[in-house]
Amino acid sequence: MKRTNGGVTILAMTDARSDLNDLRDRTRQFARERDWAQYHTPKNLAMALSVEVAEVAEHFQWLATGAADEISDAQRQAIRHELADVLLYLVQLADKMDVDLHAAAVDKMVLNAIKYPVGRKL
């Protein structure tokens, strides 16, 4: 789907919002079943998110570039799991802060397109 905002065209996946809502609902249920919601404050979720991001970065530490040929299948699977942890904590934090991640990401892409127009040199 194409969306135009201020003359900037953004391509948006029509299922992204429902996929994020599905993850939100699943994480809510998971926490509720374990009585963990009491610990899922915005501060704690932000801290957990930063730890998981660091765990992603750890897999790339000391690699020349982190290109596919430098990463084994086992490492790729571990990175996949860490990225999932990052996404799940991000979804939970957005839920606690009442942020529509899909809308926020699309809005940020529009702002970035304005700030960094095509052809602009770095």
Secondary structure, 3 states (H helix, E strand, C coil): CEEEECCEEEECCCCHHHHHHHHHHHHHHHHHHHCCHHHCCHHHHHHHHHHHHHHHHHHHCCCCCCCHHHCCHHHHHHHHHHHHHHHHHHHHHHHHCCCCHHHHHHHHHHHHHHHCCCCCCC
